Amino acid sequence: MANSFYILGTSSGGLPVADKATSGYLLKTGDSLTLIDCGGGVTQSFLKRGFNPLEIDRICISHTHSDHVCELTLFLQLIYLHKRTKPLDLYLPEEFISPFRNYLQAVYLMEEKLPFKLNFHPITNNFVLNNEGFEIKAILTDHLSGYKELIEKLDLPNKMQSFSFLINTGQKTLLYSSDLATITPIDNYLHNLDYLIIETTHIKIEDVHAAAQGKSINQIIATHLGKNDEIRQYVERANQLGLQNLIVAMDGMEIPL
């Protein structure tokens, strides 16, 4: 069966828009479905594309900003109401597992109430998820590093864990950047990519252009953009720079793998 990567949400997280979901992606390999991030509107987008929530085998979260994780409990509620019984694997940043389990209690979705087992797997730097038909490698990024001073000041337990995901199906290789503060953490992984899904909220197009030089990237797909004027300006600047292999993502876009 064909493999595909679906973009469920493309809206900028800092300023959501009315007609788009925020960050959410779906990896389909054979009969297996992997949800990657679950921001606002992703549950509806998932259902709108005709996917069956009972066919989700695992969920992976890149980091805990709301536009990437705010509907995770809603998605679990959806699975619960569809009477799921088989276990579900949750791959979460290590720092998020304990707070999330507490949050499940706070929203009355206690693990003990669920008719299926939640298997929690901590994501740390260079964590690799191997499954029949694909591999996902977690790459620690600097997206949350700007919080360091405040975290230290308030003596918080936050570890600033935010990850890009390198996905290999054996036929195609895709890098989902998630949010980045700089392009540096993923620079060594940009070689010989079939697809680079780049979230653009915090990364300038000039940075993407510079990083792509000398790399073999078949297609760059820009997402996490705002309103139409912002998208138009981004595309115009990409054309000026000569990034001919860049396109803008749309909610529901399917990428063949």
GIZIWO-V272120 format. One line per field, one symbol per residue. ss: DSSP state (a for helix, b for strand, c for the rest). Layout:
ss: ???
This chain:
ss: cccbbbbbbcbccccccccccccbbbbbbccbbbbbbbcccaaaaaaaccccaaabbbbbcccccaaaaccaaaaaaaaaaccccccbbbbbbaaaaaaaaaaaaaccccaaaccccbbbbbbccccbbbbccbbbbbbbccccaaaaaaaaaaccccccccbbbbbbccccbbbbcccccccaaaaaacccbbbbbbbcccccaaaaaaaaccccbbbbbbbcbccaaaaaaaaaaaaaaccccbbbccccbbbbc
